[in-house]
Amino acid sequence: MIEPNSNNYPNDEEAKQQILEAGRRMYQKNFVASNDGNLSVKVSDTTLWATPTGVSKGFLTENMLIKVDLNGKILKGSWQPSSELKMHLRVYRENPEVKAVVHAHPPIATSFSVAGIPLNRPILAEAVVQLGEVPLAPYATPGTLEVPDSIAPYCKTHNAVLLANHGALTWGNSLWQAYYRMETLEYYATVTLCACVILGRANELSEEQVNQLLEIRRSLGILTGGRPQSKEAANAQDLSSQT
């Protein structure tokens, strides 16, 4: 039975089709390898559909998806959830405004997570508006409660987080917003790598320019994301904290 669409939630069938399509896109873009990654989308205040464990996101079928409550109890479906569902559930509990979560291992963004480098420099207007700064959560063993604990501080204030030596997590008010944030995250990481590391030069946006972009962000109804900081400002902050 398909639940009625209310409170701006997708119904069951819509949610499942969104997960299948987003999973295919993640796989085609090499954001995941093998059976990596997972997706979830809420269909009510207390229920959501999620991907199962042990299946490539490029080859999901509708019967593989599972419906669970916010405690992870299976309500529909015969497959087992990913151990990383705990991470999704923590985001929903920390920030009830979130309606979808995407976890993937996009290569460039994951490289930043391995290097221990957050994505927080104001070099791309689109990234400032649509994503904001992307902090680095401390390393936590995948599948354990350490992972949701590591991301909890960012769920209300940011739109994405790098998972140290693991991958990335994005969330939003729909599955498509969460998925597009993953695309923007990987693009942001790629441009940062090319400009800041390979070319060794990045013309950062000024404080005034960032302020204008943050105003645009607010006008779009995006109230989270933090403020990317210039390298000079970050260095000054580091020096002041040492004195």
Order of alpha helices (4+ residues) and beta strands (2+ residues): alpha-beta-beta-beta-beta-alpha-beta-alpha-alpha-beta-alpha-beta-beta-alpha-alpha-alpha
